[in-house]
Amino acid sequence: MLDIALKFVVDELNAYLKARTGVTDDVVTLGQVIDDNGKYAFAKESLVLTLVNLEQETASRQQLPDSQYRDGKSIKLPPQLHLNLYLMFVARFSVYDQALKYLSHTLNFFQANAAFSADRHPALDPAVERLSLDLQSPSYDQLNQIWAYLGGKHLPSVLYKMRVISLQDMSSEIGPPVLTVNSDLHSL
Protein backbone atom coordinates (compact mmCIF):
# COMPACT_ATOMS: atom_id res chain seq x y z
CA MET A 1 0.00 0.00 0.00
CA LEU A 2 2.88 2.39 0.71
CA ASP A 3 4.21 1.94 -2.80
CA ILE A 4 0.77 2.57 -4.33
CA ALA A 5 0.29 5.81 -2.39
CA LEU A 6 3.76 7.15 -3.15
CA LYS A 7 3.59 6.23 -6.85
CA PHE A 8 0.27 8.06 -7.03
CA VAL A 9 1.85 11.21 -5.55
CA VAL A 10 4.78 10.97 -7.99
CA ASP A 11 2.43 10.54 -10.97
CA GLU A 12 0.24 13.49 -9.95
CA LEU A 13 3.24 15.77 -9.39
CA ASN A 14 4.78 14.72 -12.73
CA ALA A 15 1.53 15.55 -14.54
CA TYR A 16 1.48 18.97 -12.84
CA LEU A 17 5.12 19.69 -13.71
CA LYS A 18 4.58 18.69 -17.35
CA ALA A 19 1.63 21.08 -17.58
CA ARG A 20 3.47 23.95 -15.85
CA THR A 21 6.94 23.66 -17.36
CA GLY A 22 6.36 22.00 -20.72
CA VAL A 23 8.78 19.13 -20.05
CA THR A 24 7.87 15.88 -21.79
CA ASP A 25 9.69 13.39 -19.56
CA ASP A 26 8.96 12.60 -15.94
CA VAL A 27 10.98 14.83 -13.62
CA VAL A 28 10.07 13.15 -10.32
CA THR A 29 11.05 9.61 -9.41
CA LEU A 30 10.51 7.49 -6.32
CA GLY A 31 13.69 6.18 -4.76
CA GLN A 32 16.71 6.62 -2.57
CA VAL A 33 18.74 9.80 -2.40
CA ILE A 34 22.09 8.05 -1.89
CA ASP A 35 23.12 4.60 -3.17
CA ASP A 36 25.24 1.99 -1.36
CA ASN A 37 28.45 3.55 -2.72
CA GLY A 38 27.67 6.98 -1.27
CA LYS A 39 26.76 8.55 -4.61
CA TYR A 40 23.49 10.20 -5.52
CA ALA A 41 21.05 7.49 -6.59
CA PHE A 42 18.98 9.67 -8.91
CA ALA A 43 19.77 11.51 -12.11
CA LYS A 44 20.65 15.16 -12.44
CA GLU A 45 17.92 17.46 -13.68
CA SER A 46 15.33 15.68 -11.56
CA LEU A 47 13.56 15.44 -8.24
CA VAL A 48 13.40 12.33 -6.10
CA LEU A 49 10.72 11.47 -3.57
CA THR A 50 12.08 9.42 -0.71
CA LEU A 51 10.50 8.05 2.45
CA VAL A 52 12.42 9.53 5.38
CA ASN A 53 10.40 8.08 8.26
CA LEU A 54 7.06 6.63 9.19
CA GLU A 55 5.18 6.65 12.46
CA GLN A 56 2.04 5.06 13.77
CA GLU A 57 -0.89 7.42 14.22
CA THR A 58 -1.76 6.70 17.84
CA ALA A 59 -4.74 9.07 18.08
CA SER A 60 -6.86 6.84 15.86
CA ARG A 61 -5.37 3.55 17.00
CA GLN A 62 -7.89 0.73 17.13
CA GLN A 63 -7.21 -2.02 19.67
CA LEU A 64 -9.81 -4.65 18.82
CA PRO A 65 -10.03 -6.78 15.67
CA ASP A 66 -12.50 -5.72 13.03
CA SER A 67 -15.43 -8.15 12.66
CA GLN A 68 -17.23 -8.45 9.35
CA TYR A 69 -19.78 -10.83 7.89
CA ARG A 70 -19.22 -12.20 4.40
CA ASP A 71 -21.39 -14.87 2.82
CA GLY A 72 -22.97 -15.63 6.18
CA LYS A 73 -19.59 -16.19 7.86
CA SER A 74 -18.08 -14.17 10.65
CA ILE A 75 -14.63 -12.89 9.67
CA LYS A 76 -12.17 -11.27 12.07
CA LEU A 77 -9.60 -8.94 10.57
CA PRO A 78 -6.69 -7.45 12.49
CA PRO A 79 -7.14 -3.78 13.41
CA GLN A 80 -6.15 -1.24 10.78
CA LEU A 81 -2.67 0.22 11.10
CA HIS A 82 -2.76 4.00 10.62
CA LEU A 83 0.54 5.53 9.52
CA ASN A 84 1.98 8.96 8.93
CA LEU A 85 4.78 9.07 6.34
CA TYR A 86 7.53 11.67 6.27
CA LEU A 87 8.41 12.34 2.64
CA MET A 88 11.29 14.38 1.28
CA PHE A 89 11.44 15.83 -2.21
CA VAL A 90 15.07 16.46 -3.17
CA ALA A 91 16.06 18.51 -6.24
CA ARG A 92 19.32 17.79 -8.10
CA PHE A 93 19.92 20.14 -10.99
CA SER A 94 23.10 21.43 -12.65
CA VAL A 95 21.83 24.98 -12.36
CA TYR A 96 20.89 25.88 -8.78
CA ASP A 97 18.00 28.18 -9.70
CA GLN A 98 16.39 25.30 -11.66
CA ALA A 99 16.38 23.25 -8.46
CA LEU A 100 14.66 26.13 -6.69
CA LYS A 101 12.18 26.51 -9.56
CA TYR A 102 11.13 22.86 -9.37
CA LEU A 103 10.90 22.98 -5.58
CA SER A 104 8.67 26.05 -5.95
CA HIS A 105 6.43 24.14 -8.34
CA THR A 106 6.31 21.26 -5.86
CA LEU A 107 5.32 23.63 -3.04
CA ASN A 108 2.65 25.23 -5.24
CA PHE A 109 1.26 21.83 -6.23
CA PHE A 110 0.82 20.64 -2.66
CA GLN A 111 -0.50 24.02 -1.56
CA ALA A 112 -3.28 23.65 -4.14
CA ASN A 113 -3.66 19.88 -3.62
CA ALA A 114 -3.18 19.27 0.09
CA ALA A 115 -5.57 16.31 0.11
CA PHE A 116 -6.37 13.51 -2.32
CA SER A 117 -9.40 11.25 -2.23
CA ALA A 118 -10.52 8.45 -4.54
CA ASP A 119 -13.76 10.26 -5.45
CA ARG A 120 -11.92 13.39 -6.67
CA HIS A 121 -8.85 11.59 -8.06
CA PRO A 122 -9.83 8.48 -10.05
CA ALA A 123 -6.17 7.42 -10.41
CA LEU A 124 -5.97 6.91 -6.63
CA ASP A 125 -6.38 3.26 -5.70
CA PRO A 126 -9.76 2.76 -3.96
CA ALA A 127 -7.97 0.90 -1.15
CA VAL A 128 -6.38 4.25 -0.24
CA GLU A 129 -9.23 6.24 1.23
CA ARG A 130 -7.54 9.60 1.58
CA LEU A 131 -4.09 11.16 1.46
CA SER A 132 -3.24 14.55 2.88
CA LEU A 133 0.13 16.25 2.92
CA ASP A 134 1.32 18.87 5.39
CA LEU A 135 4.47 20.91 4.87
CA GLN A 136 7.02 20.33 7.63
CA SER A 137 9.60 22.82 8.85
CA PRO A 138 12.46 20.95 10.50
CA SER A 139 14.96 22.92 12.55
CA TYR A 140 18.54 23.32 11.31
CA ASP A 141 19.63 20.53 13.66
CA GLN A 142 16.88 18.19 12.46
CA LEU A 143 17.68 18.95 8.82
CA ASN A 144 21.35 18.28 9.49
CA GLN A 145 20.48 14.95 11.11
CA ILE A 146 18.23 13.96 8.19
CA TRP A 147 20.99 14.63 5.67
CA ALA A 148 23.55 12.87 7.87
CA TYR A 149 21.57 9.64 8.01
CA LEU A 150 20.68 9.90 4.32
CA GLY A 151 24.44 10.00 3.78
CA GLY A 152 24.63 12.93 1.41
CA LYS A 153 25.49 16.57 1.18
CA HIS A 154 22.59 18.97 1.42
CA LEU A 155 20.59 19.62 -1.73
CA PRO A 156 17.51 21.83 -2.05
CA SER A 157 14.68 19.85 -0.53
CA VAL A 158 11.28 20.04 1.11
CA LEU A 159 9.75 17.77 3.74
CA TYR A 160 6.08 16.75 3.96
CA LYS A 161 4.09 14.66 6.38
CA MET A 162 1.57 12.45 4.61
CA ARG A 163 -1.34 11.66 6.89
CA VAL A 164 -2.94 8.85 7.40
CA ILE A 165 -2.18 5.74 5.41
CA SER A 166 -4.30 2.82 6.62
CA LEU A 167 -3.02 -0.70 6.22
CA GLN A 168 -5.00 -3.82 7.01
CA ASP A 169 -4.06 -7.44 6.51
CA MET A 170 -6.96 -8.91 4.57
CA SER A 171 -6.11 -12.49 5.51
CA SER A 172 -8.79 -13.35 7.98
CA GLU A 173 -9.80 -15.74 10.66
CA ILE A 174 -13.09 -17.27 9.51
CA GLY A 175 -15.63 -18.18 12.13
CA PRO A 176 -18.56 -20.54 11.80
CA PRO A 177 -21.44 -19.42 9.56
CA VAL A 178 -24.25 -17.43 11.16
CA LEU A 179 -27.32 -19.61 10.75
CA THR A 180 -29.76 -18.15 13.27
CA VAL A 181 -30.06 -15.06 15.37
CA ASN A 182 -31.70 -15.46 18.77
CA SER A 183 -32.89 -12.59 20.89
CA ASP A 184 -34.43 -12.68 24.33
CA LEU A 185 -36.46 -9.54 24.92
CA HIS A 186 -37.72 -10.69 28.33
CA SER A 187 -34.34 -10.41 30.02
CA LEU A 188 -34.09 -6.69 29.30
Secondary structure, DSSP 4 states (H G I P E B T S, - for coil): -HHHHHHHHHHHHHHHHHHHH---S--EEES-SB-TTSSBSS-SSEEEEEEEEEEE--TT---SPEEEEETTEEEEEPPPEEEEEEEEEEEE-SSHHHHHHHHHHHHHHHHH--EEETTT-TTS-TT--EEEEEEE---HHHHHHHHHHHTS---SEEEEEEEEEEE-----EEEEE-------GGG-
